Amino acid sequence: MMKRTYRPIALAALLLLTMTGCQQQTESIAETTATTQTTAQTTTTPEPTQATDITTMPPPAPEECNGINPLTGESGYPDRAVGMRPVAVMVNNIPASYPQYGIAQADVLYELPVEGGVTRMMAVYADFTAVPDVCSVRSARYYYPKLAMGMDAVYLHWGTEQVHAVETMAQLGIDHLDGGKLERSALFYRDPERVGRYAVEHTGFLRGAELPAVLEQRVIRRETDRGMQFSFYDIPTAAGDPCTRAAISFSNSSMTGFTFHAESQMYLVDHNGKPQMDARANAQLSFRNVLILQTDVSYLDEAEYLRKIELTAGEGYCVSLGSYQPIRWEKPDDSAPFAFYTADGSPLQLNTGSTYIGIVGQERRLTLAAE
């Protein structure tokens, strides 16, 4: 899958480093031997009676990967990551911030409307030790911590809406890290390639490699007993009616589309008709499953600026493998996970792989078509 492409690359780099180290050591030995021979010809120093015992470090043991990814249902998950908490990262999603990077590797990606007719994303990664660099990281709105809490995820953001989001995080007691308070000290930085070219709010990024150390330093719980967070089919299954094209109209100015790619069995993502790209992966976003959840979306204030989104129950659709089916969903309380059901009330099963979850007002226009 796309999100795992960095693992073979990382392994290849490690093997290359090992080979390079061995080559350097061999060259060093050859140089030492040559020097000794030259010295023996010009001095009376006796040659050593025994050859020097030179050993090389063995290559690192291969990583054991016998687990199942709790967010995607895929095998080959690192043993060390089994039973560990996921992390959820807030990501900007307006064209002025494009291209994003790091989100092509997300196991789950949420998209919800925020103020101004635009949307914001929350990328969730099952293995907190393998989170890539992510940009651009943005601020919290009160409903995103509820989604993260339902997955028992550590919540990462850059800034916070100062009334409802602050109050919600305090009530939930959610573990979170704020780039607005940690900038340039650990984990959160300004991308030097963006500074001066983008508005400052589009330059913040998360350096994923630093996350494990930061969680340890701040004594943030890393284990979870949540287990598998979705139910998955044992074999690939196309359930429902044909659907090769889906689209969500979040507002009159923001539409996210999904086109089924038969060869990869994935849905390719576009935003307002243009492919949505990950700059570091140099790839279009794609997902095996697309969940569209409809709910009441209104406003928190009389100025009709900050969004209010109900996250208790509703209806929607599951799109996967070229087909779609109606579903029902519920979230009993703020800290509870989503529960998904088919139209007949059976637990919903997904196909193994990454999942996109879009939450949209029930009055907004949807497209579910076989093109």
LUMTORNU-976376 format. One record per residue (C-alpha): residue number from 1; residue in one letter; x, y, z. Coordinates in steps of 0.25 Angstrom, whole numbers, plus 2048, in hexadecimal, padded with zeros to 3 digits. Each point is the difference from the previous one (the first is absolute). Layout:
N
i: NUM	aa: A	px: X	py: Y	pz: Z .
...
END
This chain:
371
i: 1	aa: M	px: 800	py: 800	pz: 800 .
i: 2	aa: M	px: 804	py: 80E	pz: 7FE .
i: 3	aa: K	px: 802	py: 804	pz: 80E .
i: 4	aa: R	px: 80A	py: 7F5	pz: 802 .
i: 5	aa: T	px: 80A	py: 804	pz: 7F5 .
i: 6	aa: Y	px: 809	py: 806	pz: 809 .
i: 7	aa: R	px: 803	py: 7F3	pz: 808 .
i: 8	aa: P	px: 807	py: 7F9	pz: 7F4 .
i: 9	aa: I	px: 807	py: 80D	pz: 7FD .
i: 10	aa: A	px: 805	py: 801	pz: 80E .
i: 11	aa: L	px: 804	py: 7F2	pz: 800 .
i: 12	aa: A	px: 808	py: 802	pz: 7F4 .
i: 13	aa: A	px: 807	py: 80C	pz: 806 .
i: 14	aa: L	px: 803	py: 7F8	pz: 80C .
i: 15	aa: L	px: 806	py: 7F4	pz: 7F7 .
i: 16	aa: L	px: 808	py: 80B	pz: 7F8 .
i: 17	aa: L	px: 805	py: 806	pz: 80D .
i: 18	aa: T	px: 805	py: 7F2	pz: 805 .
i: 19	aa: M	px: 806	py: 7FD	pz: 7F2 .
i: 20	aa: T	px: 807	py: 80E	pz: 800 .
i: 21	aa: G	px: 805	py: 7FD	pz: 80E .
i: 22	aa: C	px: 806	py: 7F3	pz: 7FC .
i: 23	aa: Q	px: 806	py: 806	pz: 7F4 .
i: 24	aa: Q	px: 806	py: 80B	pz: 808 .
i: 25	aa: Q	px: 806	py: 7F6	pz: 80A .
i: 26	aa: T	px: 806	py: 7F8	pz: 7F5 .
i: 27	aa: E	px: 806	py: 80C	pz: 7FA .
i: 28	aa: S	px: 806	py: 804	pz: 80E .
i: 29	aa: I	px: 806	py: 7F2	pz: 801 .
i: 30	aa: A	px: 806	py: 800	pz: 7F3 .
i: 31	aa: E	px: 806	py: 80E	pz: 803 .
i: 32	aa: T	px: 805	py: 7FB	pz: 80D .
i: 33	aa: T	px: 807	py: 7F4	pz: 7FA .
i: 34	aa: A	px: 806	py: 808	pz: 7F5 .
i: 35	aa: T	px: 806	py: 809	pz: 80A .
i: 36	aa: T	px: 805	py: 7F5	pz: 809 .
i: 37	aa: Q	px: 807	py: 7FA	pz: 7F4 .
i: 38	aa: T	px: 807	py: 80D	pz: 7FC .
i: 39	aa: T	px: 804	py: 802	pz: 80E .
i: 40	aa: A	px: 806	py: 7F2	pz: 800 .
i: 41	aa: Q	px: 809	py: 803	pz: 7F4 .
i: 42	aa: T	px: 806	py: 80C	pz: 807 .
i: 43	aa: T	px: 801	py: 7FC	pz: 80F .
i: 44	aa: T	px: 805	py: 7F4	pz: 808 .
i: 45	aa: T	px: 7F2	py: 7FF	pz: 807 .
i: 46	aa: P	px: 7FD	py: 7F1	pz: 800 .
i: 47	aa: E	px: 7F3	py: 7FB	pz: 7F9 .
i: 48	aa: P	px: 7F5	py: 7FC	pz: 809 .
i: 49	aa: T	px: 800	py: 7F1	pz: 803 .
i: 50	aa: Q	px: 7F1	py: 7FF	pz: 800 .
i: 51	aa: A	px: 7F6	py: 806	pz: 7F6 .
i: 52	aa: T	px: 7F7	py: 80A	pz: 807 .
i: 53	aa: D	px: 7F2	py: 7FB	pz: 803 .
i: 54	aa: I	px: 7F7	py: 80A	pz: 7F8 .
i: 55	aa: T	px: 7F1	py: 7FE	pz: 802 .
i: 56	aa: T	px: 7F4	py: 807	pz: 7FA .
i: 57	aa: M	px: 7F3	py: 804	pz: 807 .
i: 58	aa: P	px: 7F5	py: 7F7	pz: 7FB .
i: 59	aa: P	px: 7F4	py: 806	pz: 7F9 .
i: 60	aa: P	px: 7F4	py: 804	pz: 808 .
i: 61	aa: A	px: 7F6	py: 7F6	pz: 802 .
i: 62	aa: P	px: 7F4	py: 801	pz: 7F7 .
i: 63	aa: E	px: 7F4	py: 807	pz: 807 .
i: 64	aa: E	px: 7F5	py: 7F6	pz: 804 .
i: 65	aa: C	px: 7F3	py: 804	pz: 7F9 .
i: 66	aa: N	px: 7F6	py: 7F5	pz: 804 .
i: 67	aa: G	px: 7F5	py: 80A	pz: 805 .
i: 68	aa: I	px: 7F3	py: 805	pz: 7FA .
i: 69	aa: N	px: 7FF	py: 80F	pz: 7FE .
i: 70	aa: P	px: 7F4	py: 804	pz: 809 .
i: 71	aa: L	px: 7FB	py: 80B	pz: 7F6 .
i: 72	aa: T	px: 802	py: 7F9	pz: 7F3 .
i: 73	aa: G	px: 7FF	py: 7F1	pz: 803 .
i: 74	aa: E	px: 80C	py: 7FE	pz: 7F8 .
i: 75	aa: S	px: 80A	py: 7F5	pz: 804 .
i: 76	aa: G	px: 80F	py: 803	pz: 801 .
i: 77	aa: Y	px: 7FF	py: 80A	pz: 80B .
i: 78	aa: P	px: 80C	py: 802	pz: 809 .
i: 79	aa: D	px: 7FF	py: 7F7	pz: 80D .
i: 80	aa: R	px: 806	py: 80C	pz: 808 .
i: 81	aa: A	px: 7F4	py: 809	pz: 7FC .
i: 82	aa: V	px: 7F5	py: 7F6	pz: 804 .
i: 83	aa: G	px: 7F8	py: 805	pz: 80C .
i: 84	aa: M	px: 806	py: 80E	pz: 7FE .
i: 85	aa: R	px: 7F7	py: 80D	pz: 7FE .
i: 86	aa: P	px: 7FE	py: 807	pz: 7F3 .
i: 87	aa: V	px: 802	py: 80F	pz: 7FE .
i: 88	aa: A	px: 7F7	py: 80A	pz: 7F9 .
i: 89	aa: V	px: 806	py: 80C	pz: 7F9 .
i: 90	aa: M	px: 7F8	py: 80C	pz: 7FC .
i: 91	aa: V	px: 803	py: 804	pz: 7F1 .
i: 92	aa: N	px: 7FC	py: 80C	pz: 7F8 .
i: 93	aa: N	px: 7F8	py: 7FE	pz: 7F4 .
i: 94	aa: I	px: 7FE	py: 80D	pz: 7F8 .
i: 95	aa: P	px: 807	py: 802	pz: 7F2 .
i: 96	aa: A	px: 809	py: 80B	pz: 806 .
i: 97	aa: S	px: 807	py: 7F5	pz: 808 .
i: 98	aa: Y	px: 802	py: 7F6	pz: 7F5 .
i: 99	aa: P	px: 806	py: 7F7	pz: 7FE .
i: 100	aa: Q	px: 800	py: 7F9	pz: 80E .
i: 101	aa: Y	px: 809	py: 7F5	pz: 803 .
i: 102	aa: G	px: 800	py: 7F4	pz: 80A .
i: 103	aa: I	px: 7F1	py: 7FD	pz: 7FE .
i: 104	aa: A	px: 802	py: 7F5	pz: 7F5 .
i: 105	aa: Q	px: 805	py: 7F7	pz: 80B .
i: 106	aa: A	px: 7F4	py: 802	pz: 80A .
i: 107	aa: D	px: 7F8	py: 7F4	pz: 803 .
i: 108	aa: V	px: 7F4	py: 808	pz: 802 .
i: 109	aa: L	px: 7FD	py: 80E	pz: 7FB .
i: 110	aa: Y	px: 7F4	py: 808	pz: 806 .
i: 111	aa: E	px: 7FB	py: 80D	pz: 7F8 .
i: 112	aa: L	px: 7F5	py: 809	pz: 806 .
i: 113	aa: P	px: 7FC	py: 80E	pz: 7FD .
i: 114	aa: V	px: 805	py: 80C	pz: 808 .
i: 115	aa: E	px: 7FD	py: 80F	pz: 7FF .
i: 116	aa: G	px: 800	py: 807	pz: 7F3 .
i: 117	aa: G	px: 7FB	py: 7F5	pz: 7F7 .
i: 118	aa: V	px: 80D	py: 7F8	pz: 801 .
i: 119	aa: T	px: 804	py: 7F3	pz: 806 .
i: 120	aa: R	px: 80B	py: 7FB	pz: 809 .
i: 121	aa: M	px: 806	py: 7F2	pz: 801 .
i: 122	aa: M	px: 804	py: 7F7	pz: 80B .
i: 123	aa: A	px: 80A	py: 7F5	pz: 7FC .
i: 124	aa: V	px: 801	py: 7F4	pz: 809 .
i: 125	aa: Y	px: 80C	py: 7F7	pz: 801 .
i: 126	aa: A	px: 800	py: 7F2	pz: 807 .
i: 127	aa: D	px: 80F	py: 7FF	pz: 803 .
i: 128	aa: F	px: 805	py: 80D	pz: 807 .
i: 129	aa: T	px: 80E	py: 7FC	pz: 7FE .
i: 130	aa: A	px: 7FF	py: 801	pz: 7F1 .
i: 131	aa: V	px: 7F8	py: 80D	pz: 7FE .
i: 132	aa: P	px: 806	py: 808	pz: 7F4 .
i: 133	aa: D	px: 803	py: 80F	pz: 800 .
i: 134	aa: V	px: 7F2	py: 806	pz: 7FE .
i: 135	aa: C	px: 7FC	py: 80E	pz: 7FA .
i: 136	aa: S	px: 7F9	py: 809	pz: 802 .
i: 137	aa: V	px: 7FC	py: 7FE	pz: 80E .
i: 138	aa: R	px: 7F4	py: 808	pz: 805 .
i: 139	aa: S	px: 7F8	py: 804	pz: 80C .
i: 140	aa: A	px: 7F5	py: 7F8	pz: 808 .
i: 141	aa: R	px: 7F1	py: 801	pz: 7FF .
i: 142	aa: Y	px: 7F8	py: 7FA	pz: 80B .
i: 143	aa: Y	px: 7FB	py: 7F4	pz: 7F8 .
i: 144	aa: Y	px: 80D	py: 7FB	pz: 7FC .
i: 145	aa: P	px: 805	py: 7FC	pz: 80E .
i: 146	aa: K	px: 7F3	py: 7F8	pz: 801 .
i: 147	aa: L	px: 804	py: 7F8	pz: 7F4 .
i: 148	aa: A	px: 80E	py: 7FE	pz: 805 .
i: 149	aa: M	px: 7FB	py: 7FC	pz: 80E .
i: 150	aa: G	px: 7F7	py: 7F6	pz: 7FA .
i: 151	aa: M	px: 80C	py: 7F9	pz: 7FA .
i: 152	aa: D	px: 808	py: 802	pz: 80D .
i: 153	aa: A	px: 80A	py: 808	pz: 7F7 .
i: 154	aa: V	px: 80A	py: 80A	pz: 805 .
i: 155	aa: Y	px: 7FB	py: 80D	pz: 7F9 .
i: 156	aa: L	px: 80A	py: 809	pz: 7F9 .
i: 157	aa: H	px: 7FD	py: 80E	pz: 7FC .
i: 158	aa: W	px: 806	py: 80E	pz: 7FE .
i: 159	aa: G	px: 7F7	py: 80A	pz: 807 .
i: 160	aa: T	px: 7F2	py: 7FF	pz: 806 .
i: 161	aa: E	px: 7F3	py: 807	pz: 7FE .
i: 162	aa: Q	px: 800	py: 807	pz: 80E .
i: 163	aa: V	px: 7F2	py: 7FE	pz: 805 .
i: 164	aa: H	px: 7F9	py: 7F3	pz: 7FC .
i: 165	aa: A	px: 80C	py: 7F8	pz: 7FC .
i: 166	aa: V	px: 808	py: 804	pz: 80D .
i: 167	aa: E	px: 7F4	py: 7FC	pz: 808 .
i: 168	aa: T	px: 7FD	py: 7F3	pz: 7F9 .
i: 169	aa: M	px: 80F	py: 7FB	pz: 801 .
i: 170	aa: A	px: 800	py: 804	pz: 80F .
i: 171	aa: Q	px: 7F3	py: 7F8	pz: 802 .
i: 172	aa: L	px: 805	py: 7F4	pz: 7F9 .
i: 173	aa: G	px: 80D	py: 800	pz: 806 .
i: 174	aa: I	px: 806	py: 7FC	pz: 7F3 .
i: 175	aa: D	px: 80F	py: 7FF	pz: 7FE .
i: 176	aa: H	px: 804	py: 80A	pz: 7F6 .
i: 177	aa: L	px: 80C	py: 808	pz: 7FB .
i: 178	aa: D	px: 7FF	py: 80E	pz: 7FB .
i: 179	aa: G	px: 80A	py: 805	pz: 7F6 .
i: 180	aa: G	px: 7FC	py: 80E	pz: 804 .
i: 181	aa: K	px: 807	py: 7FE	pz: 80D .
i: 182	aa: L	px: 80B	py: 7F6	pz: 7FC .
i: 183	aa: E	px: 805	py: 808	pz: 7F3 .
i: 184	aa: R	px: 80F	py: 7FE	pz: 7FE .
i: 185	aa: S	px: 802	py: 7F9	pz: 80D .
i: 186	aa: A	px: 7FB	py: 7F2	pz: 7FC .
i: 187	aa: L	px: 7F8	py: 7F9	pz: 7F6 .
i: 188	aa: F	px: 7FA	py: 80C	pz: 7F9 .
i: 189	aa: Y	px: 808	py: 809	pz: 7F6 .
i: 190	aa: R	px: 7FE	py: 80A	pz: 7F5 .
i: 191	aa: D	px: 804	py: 7FA	pz: 7F2 .
i: 192	aa: P	px: 80B	py: 808	pz: 7FB .
i: 193	aa: E	px: 7FC	py: 7FD	pz: 7F1 .
i: 194	aa: R	px: 7F3	py: 807	pz: 803 .
i: 195	aa: V	px: 804	py: 80B	pz: 809 .
i: 196	aa: G	px: 7FF	py: 80D	pz: 7F7 .
i: 197	aa: R	px: 7F8	py: 7F9	pz: 7F5 .
i: 198	aa: Y	px: 7F3	py: 7FC	pz: 808 .
i: 199	aa: A	px: 7F8	py: 808	pz: 80B .
i: 200	aa: V	px: 806	py: 7FC	pz: 80D .
i: 201	aa: E	px: 7F4	py: 7F8	pz: 804 .
i: 202	aa: H	px: 803	py: 7F6	pz: 7F5 .
i: 203	aa: T	px: 80F	py: 7FE	pz: 804 .
i: 204	aa: G	px: 7FF	py: 7F8	pz: 80C .
i: 205	aa: F	px: 804	py: 7F1	pz: 800 .
i: 206	aa: L	px: 801	py: 7F4	pz: 809 .
i: 207	aa: R	px: 80D	py: 7F9	pz: 800 .
i: 208	aa: G	px: 7FB	py: 7F2	pz: 802 .
i: 209	aa: A	px: 80E	py: 7F9	pz: 804 .
i: 210	aa: E	px: 800	py: 809	pz: 80D .
i: 211	aa: L	px: 7F2	py: 7FB	pz: 805 .
i: 212	aa: P	px: 804	py: 7F3	pz: 808 .
i: 213	aa: A	px: 80A	py: 808	pz: 808 .
i: 214	aa: V	px: 7F7	py: 80C	pz: 802 .
i: 215	aa: L	px: 7F5	py: 7F6	pz: 805 .
i: 216	aa: E	px: 80A	py: 7F9	pz: 80A .
i: 217	aa: Q	px: 805	py: 80E	pz: 805 .
i: 218	aa: R	px: 7F2	py: 805	pz: 803 .
i: 219	aa: V	px: 7FC	py: 7F3	pz: 806 .
i: 220	aa: I	px: 7F4	py: 7FE	pz: 7F6 .
i: 221	aa: R	px: 7FA	py: 7F2	pz: 801 .
i: 222	aa: R	px: 804	py: 7F8	pz: 7F4 .
i: 223	aa: E	px: 7F8	py: 7F3	pz: 802 .
i: 224	aa: T	px: 7F2	py: 7FE	pz: 7FD .
i: 225	aa: D	px: 7F6	py: 7F4	pz: 802 .
i: 226	aa: R	px: 7F7	py: 805	pz: 7F4 .
i: 227	aa: G	px: 804	py: 7F5	pz: 7F7 .
i: 228	aa: M	px: 7FA	py: 7FF	pz: 7F2 .
i: 229	aa: Q	px: 7F9	py: 80D	pz: 7FD .
i: 230	aa: F	px: 7F8	py: 7FB	pz: 7F4 .
i: 231	aa: S	px: 7FA	py: 7F3	pz: 7FB .
i: 232	aa: F	px: 806	py: 7FA	pz: 7F3 .
i: 233	aa: Y	px: 7FC	py: 7F6	pz: 7F6 .
i: 234	aa: D	px: 809	py: 7F4	pz: 7FF .
i: 235	aa: I	px: 800	py: 801	pz: 7F1 .
i: 236	aa: P	px: 7FE	py: 80C	pz: 7F7 .
i: 237	aa: T	px: 7F1	py: 803	pz: 7FF .
i: 238	aa: A	px: 7F8	py: 80A	pz: 7F7 .
i: 239	aa: A	px: 7F3	py: 802	pz: 807 .
i: 240	aa: G	px: 7F4	py: 807	pz: 7FB .
i: 241	aa: D	px: 7FE	py: 808	pz: 7F3 .
i: 242	aa: P	px: 80B	py: 804	pz: 7F6 .
i: 243	aa: C	px: 807	py: 80D	pz: 803 .
i: 244	aa: T	px: 80C	py: 804	pz: 7F8 .
i: 245	aa: R	px: 7FF	py: 80F	pz: 804 .
i: 246	aa: A	px: 7FC	py: 806	pz: 80D .
i: 247	aa: A	px: 800	py: 80F	pz: 804 .
i: 248	aa: I	px: 7FD	py: 808	pz: 80D .
i: 249	aa: S	px: 7FC	py: 80F	pz: 7FF .
i: 250	aa: F	px: 804	py: 805	pz: 80D .
i: 251	aa: S	px: 7FD	py: 80E	pz: 7FC .
i: 252	aa: N	px: 7FE	py: 808	pz: 7F3 .
i: 253	aa: S	px: 80F	py: 802	pz: 7FF .
i: 254	aa: S	px: 805	py: 7F3	pz: 805 .
i: 255	aa: M	px: 7FE	py: 7F2	pz: 7FA .
i: 256	aa: T	px: 807	py: 7F4	pz: 802 .
i: 257	aa: G	px: 7FF	py: 7F5	pz: 7F5 .
i: 258	aa: F	px: 804	py: 7F1	pz: 7FF .
i: 259	aa: T	px: 803	py: 7F8	pz: 7F3 .
i: 260	aa: F	px: 801	py: 7F1	pz: 801 .
i: 261	aa: H	px: 80D	py: 7FB	pz: 7FA .
i: 262	aa: A	px: 7FE	py: 7F2	pz: 7FC .
i: 263	aa: E	px: 80E	py: 7FC	pz: 7FF .
i: 264	aa: S	px: 804	py: 804	pz: 80E .
i: 265	aa: Q	px: 7F2	py: 7FE	pz: 805 .
i: 266	aa: M	px: 801	py: 80D	pz: 807 .
i: 267	aa: Y	px: 7F8	py: 80D	pz: 7FF .
i: 268	aa: L	px: 809	py: 80C	pz: 7FC .
i: 269	aa: V	px: 7FC	py: 80D	pz: 806 .
i: 270	aa: D	px: 7FE	py: 80E	pz: 7FA .
i: 271	aa: H	px: 7FD	py: 80D	pz: 806 .
i: 272	aa: N	px: 7F7	py: 80A	pz: 7F7 .
i: 273	aa: G	px: 803	py: 7F7	pz: 7F4 .
i: 274	aa: K	px: 810	py: 800	pz: 802 .
i: 275	aa: P	px: 808	py: 7F4	pz: 805 .
i: 276	aa: Q	px: 803	py: 801	pz: 80E .
i: 277	aa: M	px: 80F	py: 7FD	pz: 801 .
i: 278	aa: D	px: 80A	py: 7FD	pz: 80B .
i: 279	aa: A	px: 80D	py: 808	pz: 7FD .
i: 280	aa: R	px: 809	py: 7F7	pz: 807 .
i: 281	aa: A	px: 7FA	py: 7F3	pz: 7FB .
i: 282	aa: N	px: 7FE	py: 806	pz: 7F2 .
i: 283	aa: A	px: 7F3	py: 7F9	pz: 7FF .
i: 284	aa: Q	px: 7F1	py: 802	pz: 800 .
i: 285	aa: L	px: 7F9	py: 7FD	pz: 80D .
i: 286	aa: S	px: 7F8	py: 7F3	pz: 7FF .
i: 287	aa: F	px: 7F8	py: 7F7	pz: 809 .
i: 288	aa: R	px: 7FA	py: 7F2	pz: 800 .
i: 289	aa: N	px: 7F3	py: 805	pz: 808 .
i: 290	aa: V	px: 7F9	py: 80D	pz: 800 .
i: 291	aa: L	px: 7F6	py: 802	pz: 80B .
i: 292	aa: I	px: 7F6	py: 80C	pz: 7FE .
i: 293	aa: L	px: 7F9	py: 803	pz: 80D .
i: 294	aa: Q	px: 7F4	py: 80A	pz: 800 .
i: 295	aa: T	px: 7FC	py: 808	pz: 80C .
i: 296	aa: D	px: 7FB	py: 80D	pz: 805 .
i: 297	aa: V	px: 80A	py: 80C	pz: 7FD .
i: 298	aa: S	px: 7FC	py: 80D	pz: 805 .
i: 299	aa: Y	px: 807	py: 80C	pz: 807 .
i: 300	aa: L	px: 805	py: 803	pz: 80E .
i: 301	aa: D	px: 7FE	py: 80F	pz: 7FF .
i: 302	aa: E	px: 7F6	py: 80A	pz: 7FB .
i: 303	aa: A	px: 80B	py: 805	pz: 7F6 .
i: 304	aa: E	px: 7FF	py: 7F2	pz: 7FA .
i: 305	aa: Y	px: 80F	py: 7FE	pz: 800 .
i: 306	aa: L	px: 804	py: 7F5	pz: 809 .
i: 307	aa: R	px: 7FA	py: 7F2	pz: 7FC .
i: 308	aa: K	px: 7F8	py: 7F7	pz: 809 .
i: 309	aa: I	px: 800	py: 7F2	pz: 7FB .
i: 310	aa: E	px: 7F7	py: 7F5	pz: 807 .
i: 311	aa: L	px: 808	py: 7F3	pz: 802 .
i: 312	aa: T	px: 7F6	py: 7F7	pz: 807 .
i: 313	aa: A	px: 7F9	py: 7F8	pz: 7F5 .
i: 314	aa: G	px: 7FC	py: 801	pz: 7F1 .
i: 315	aa: E	px: 800	py: 7F9	pz: 7F3 .
i: 316	aa: G	px: 80A	py: 800	pz: 7F4 .
i: 317	aa: Y	px: 807	py: 7F7	pz: 7F6 .
i: 318	aa: C	px: 80B	py: 7F7	pz: 7FF .
i: 319	aa: V	px: 807	py: 800	pz: 7F3 .
i: 320	aa: S	px: 80B	py: 7F5	pz: 7FD .
i: 321	aa: L	px: 805	py: 7F7	pz: 7F4 .
i: 322	aa: G	px: 7F7	py: 807	pz: 7F6 .
i: 323	aa: S	px: 7F3	py: 7FF	pz: 808 .
i: 324	aa: Y	px: 7F8	py: 807	pz: 80A .
i: 325	aa: Q	px: 7F6	py: 7FD	pz: 80B .
i: 326	aa: P	px: 7F8	py: 808	pz: 80A .
i: 327	aa: I	px: 804	py: 800	pz: 80E .
i: 328	aa: R	px: 7FC	py: 805	pz: 80E .
i: 329	aa: W	px: 80A	py: 805	pz: 80A .
i: 330	aa: E	px: 800	py: 804	pz: 80F .
i: 331	aa: K	px: 80A	py: 805	pz: 80A .
i: 332	aa: P	px: 7FA	py: 7FF	pz: 80E .
i: 333	aa: D	px: 808	py: 80A	pz: 807 .
i: 334	aa: D	px: 80C	py: 809	pz: 7FE .
i: 335	aa: S	px: 80A	py: 7F6	pz: 804 .
i: 336	aa: A	px: 7FA	py: 7F4	pz: 7F9 .
i: 337	aa: P	px: 804	py: 7FB	pz: 7F2 .
i: 338	aa: F	px: 7F7	py: 800	pz: 7F4 .
i: 339	aa: A	px: 7F7	py: 7F4	pz: 7FE .
i: 340	aa: F	px: 7FC	py: 7FD	pz: 7F1 .
i: 341	aa: Y	px: 7F4	py: 7F7	pz: 7FC .
i: 342	aa: T	px: 7FB	py: 7FC	pz: 7F2 .
i: 343	aa: A	px: 7F1	py: 803	pz: 7FD .
i: 344	aa: D	px: 7FC	py: 7F3	pz: 806 .
i: 345	aa: G	px: 806	py: 803	pz: 80D .
i: 346	aa: S	px: 80D	py: 7F7	pz: 7FF .
i: 347	aa: P	px: 80D	py: 805	pz: 803 .
i: 348	aa: L	px: 807	py: 806	pz: 7F4 .
i: 349	aa: Q	px: 80C	py: 7FA	pz: 7FB .
i: 350	aa: L	px: 80B	py: 807	pz: 7F8 .
i: 351	aa: N	px: 80A	py: 7FB	pz: 7F6 .
i: 352	aa: T	px: 80E	py: 800	pz: 805 .
i: 353	aa: G	px: 808	py: 80D	pz: 7FD .
i: 354	aa: S	px: 7FF	py: 80E	pz: 803 .
i: 355	aa: T	px: 7F3	py: 808	pz: 803 .
i: 356	aa: Y	px: 7FB	py: 80E	pz: 7FD .
i: 357	aa: I	px: 7F5	py: 805	pz: 809 .
i: 358	aa: G	px: 7F8	py: 80C	pz: 7FC .
i: 359	aa: I	px: 7F6	py: 807	pz: 809 .
i: 360	aa: V	px: 7F6	py: 809	pz: 7F9 .
i: 361	aa: G	px: 7F3	py: 807	pz: 802 .
i: 362	aa: Q	px: 7F5	py: 7F7	pz: 7FC .
i: 363	aa: E	px: 7FA	py: 80B	pz: 7F7 .
i: 364	aa: R	px: 80D	py: 800	pz: 7F8 .
i: 365	aa: R	px: 800	py: 7FA	pz: 7F2 .
i: 366	aa: L	px: 807	py: 7F3	pz: 7FE .
i: 367	aa: T	px: 804	py: 7F8	pz: 7F4 .
i: 368	aa: L	px: 800	py: 7F1	pz: 7FF .
i: 369	aa: A	px: 800	py: 7FB	pz: 7F2 .
i: 370	aa: A	px: 805	py: 7F5	pz: 7F6 .
i: 371	aa: E	px: 807	py: 807	pz: 7F5 .
END
